Amino acid sequence: MKYAFFPGCSLESTARPYALSVRAVCRALGIALAEIPDWVCCGSTPAHASNDSVAVALPALNLKKAQGMGLPVMVACASCYARLRTVNHRVRREPDDRRRVERTTGSPYDGGVEVRHVLDVLVNDLGKDAIRAKASRPLAGLRVACYYGCLLTRPPEVVAFDDAEHPAFMDELVDAAGAESLEWPFKTECCGAGLSMTHPAVVNRLTHKIVSMARAAGADCLAVACPLCQVNLDLRQADAAEAHGAFRPTPVLYITQILGLALGIPPERLGVDDSTVVGAGGKP
Amino acid sequence: MNDPIPWNGGGLLDEVRRRSGTEPGACFQCHKCSTGCPAGPDMDFLPSQVLRLIHLGAEEEALGSRAIWLCASCEACTARCPMEIDVAGVMDALRIMAVDRRTALPDARGKRFNRCFLGSVRRHGRVYEMGMMAAYKLSTFDLFTDVGKVPRMLAQGKLAILPNRSGGVGQVREIFRRAEEEE
């Protein structure tokens, strides 16, 4: 199993622990990753909110680089995933978009490079039974609230996951890690995403709501698969408690960190201590 | 807000339809988008009200709203709309139009952030977060919010001191140049 890996900008900075744990888990499970050479930013929300030509061209440029490698693409960031798949979706359906991509990137692109999220590969290619079989240190007794956020499952016609309102694929991985996944109501509520820089008060309100609810459902920690979800829910807990009332500080881990621990990978090779709440010994 | 907004022709509806590639005219005000909007409590107009402003041709109210800059692009509205309107795409179209037409914005933070983010991408091919955040803070004169979080992020290796320039930066600059010619 081999993929052209698109890390995205966050995995080189705020989501460095996500990059570490994705690479470590893939290595442990026999999934080979070849980084796309000279990949560039996908443009994320600032591009689609500012200039539609840039918003379709940047993902297309990356997908053309991957096409040269002859491999399907694997993405870890939910926003990069949504942008790359959106461009494939549009280029396949809209001749105008296809022509625009050709004009702005300087060469044609047919929308044909397959784009997979790391969770899609783990659940659907490898399967939870194969992962469970390799979980040498099952996390018995750990109660996990899986938080999917927005762009992993939306819009449903663009992403590869089947249920936008009640997804379960991350819960299956928690189950494979030997931990307990919880039913709770804010699985797909947005954390405020990029509003973190411009409107932190909105993100503090949403963080308070999401983390408090996970706690009320009995969670020991939250599992996420998006750099912005992790930063917002982890880094803003102290601000959220100050603005909206105290709650118990709650670790926010990447699902690949949870899987890595169950696979027996040492926590320091998964960047576990680099999350704000864990690193502060349970204080946000 | 108590005075009813008079109909001002279909020009705004046509323009938003053209830019977003979706049909805002199909909205029948079920408010499902507004009910599920995470930023709804902070907005001046809820998403369904923004769609109604578009129907009414109320360009000043729609383009000058806070709502379009509070939209986090989470796509809950787009995924749930019974008429399959890409509501989040409509928000993008309105943001782009507001900047193009130099509308007086009640809150320019979103516009400034987008400009700093894309400036970083154009310069380095990838986002250089330290530089981008510094540029944004200078542009808003809000120098101190969240600065206390920086030392720990540096210690954890979550912020790089220097940019990591992509070898594809030349191609990125070419894309920006051609895209500007397109608009």
Boltz contact constraints between the chains, C-beta under 6 A:
constraints:
  - contact:
      token1: [A, 9]
      token2: [B, 126]
      max_distance: 6.0
  - contact:
      token1: [A, 9]
      token2: [B, 127]
      max_distance: 6.0
  - contact:
      token1: [A, 12]
      token2: [B, 164]
      max_distance: 6.0
  - contact:
      token1: [A, 13]
      token2: [B, 129]
      max_distance: 6.0
  - contact:
      token1: [A, 13]
      token2: [B, 158]
      max_distance: 6.0
  - contact:
      token1: [A, 13]
      token2: [B, 159]
      max_distance: 6.0
  - contact:
      token1: [A, 13]
      token2: [B, 160]
      max_distance: 6.0
  - contact:
      token1: [A, 14]
      token2: [B, 158]
      max_distance: 6.0
  - contact:
      token1: [A, 16]
      token2: [B, 157]
      max_distance: 6.0
  - contact:
      token1: [A, 16]
      token2: [B, 158]
      max_distance: 6.0
  - contact:
      token1: [A, 38]
      token2: [B, 166]
      max_distance: 6.0
  - contact:
      token1: [A, 38]
      token2: [B, 167]
      max_distance: 6.0
  - contact:
      token1: [A, 38]
      token2: [B, 168]
      max_distance: 6.0
  - contact:
      token1: [A, 40]
      token2: [B, 125]
      max_distance: 6.0
  - contact:
      token1: [A, 40]
      token2: [B, 166]
      max_distance: 6.0
  - contact:
      token1: [A, 40]
      token2: [B, 168]
      max_distance: 6.0
  - contact:
      token1: [A, 40]
      token2: [B, 172]
      max_distance: 6.0
  - contact:
      token1: [A, 41]
      token2: [B, 121]
      max_distance: 6.0
  - contact:
      token1: [A, 41]
      token2: [B, 126]
      max_distance: 6.0
  - contact:
      token1: [A, 41]
      token2: [B, 127]
      max_distance: 6.0
  - contact:
      token1: [A, 45]
      token2: [B, 73]
      max_distance: 6.0
  - contact:
      token1: [A, 46]
      token2: [B, 114]
      max_distance: 6.0
  - contact:
      token1: [A, 46]
      token2: [B, 117]
      max_distance: 6.0
  - contact:
      token1: [A, 46]
      token2: [B, 118]
      max_distance: 6.0
  - contact:
      token1: [A, 48]
      token2: [B, 92]
      max_distance: 6.0
  - contact:
      token1: [A, 49]
      token2: [B, 92]
      max_distance: 6.0
  - contact:
      token1: [A, 49]
      token2: [B, 95]
      max_distance: 6.0
  - contact:
      token1: [A, 49]
      token2: [B, 114]
      max_distance: 6.0
  - contact:
      token1: [A, 50]
      token2: [B, 114]
      max_distance: 6.0
  - contact:
      token1: [A, 51]
      token2: [B, 179]
      max_distance: 6.0
  - contact:
      token1: [A, 53]
      token2: [B, 179]
      max_distance: 6.0
  - contact:
      token1: [A, 53]
      token2: [B, 182]
      max_distance: 6.0
  - contact:
      token1: [A, 54]
      token2: [B, 179]
      max_distance: 6.0
  - contact:
      token1: [A, 57]
      token2: [B, 175]
      max_distance: 6.0
  - contact:
      token1: [A, 61]
      token2: [B, 171]
      max_distance: 6.0
  - contact:
      token1: [A, 104]
      token2: [B, 175]
      max_distance: 6.0
  - contact:
      token1: [A, 104]
      token2: [B, 178]
      max_distance: 6.0
  - contact:
      token1: [A, 104]
      token2: [B, 179]
      max_distance: 6.0
  - contact:
      token1: [A, 150]
      token2: [B, 74]
      max_distance: 6.0
  - contact:
      token1: [A, 150]
      token2: [B, 75]
      max_distance: 6.0
  - contact:
      token1: [A, 154]
      token2: [B, 75]
      max_distance: 6.0
  - contact:
      token1: [A, 154]
      token2: [B, 79]
      max_distance: 6.0
  - contact:
      token1: [A, 155]
      token2: [B, 75]
      max_distance: 6.0
  - contact:
      token1: [A, 155]
      token2: [B, 78]
      max_distance: 6.0
  - contact:
      token1: [A, 155]
      token2: [B, 79]
      max_distance: 6.0
  - contact:
      token1: [A, 156]
      token2: [B, 79]
      max_distance: 6.0
  - contact:
      token1: [A, 164]
      token2: [B, 79]
      max_distance: 6.0
  - contact:
      token1: [A, 190]
      token2: [B, 38]
      max_distance: 6.0
  - contact:
      token1: [A, 190]
      token2: [B, 72]
      max_distance: 6.0
  - contact:
      token1: [A, 190]
      token2: [B, 74]
      max_distance: 6.0
  - contact:
      token1: [A, 192]
      token2: [B, 72]
      max_distance: 6.0
  - contact:
      token1: [A, 193]
      token2: [B, 72]
      max_distance: 6.0
  - contact:
      token1: [A, 195]
      token2: [B, 72]
      max_distance: 6.0
  - contact:
      token1: [A, 197]
      token2: [B, 113]
      max_distance: 6.0
  - contact:
      token1: [A, 198]
      token2: [B, 109]
      max_distance: 6.0
  - contact:
      token1: [A, 198]
      token2: [B, 110]
      max_distance: 6.0
  - contact:
      token1: [A, 198]
      token2: [B, 113]
      max_distance: 6.0
  - contact:
      token1: [A, 202]
      token2: [B, 39]
      max_distance: 6.0
  - contact:
      token1: [A, 202]
      token2: [B, 42]
      max_distance: 6.0
  - contact:
      token1: [A, 206]
      token2: [B, 38]
      max_distance: 6.0
  - contact:
      token1: [A, 274]
      token2: [B, 156]
      max_distance: 6.0
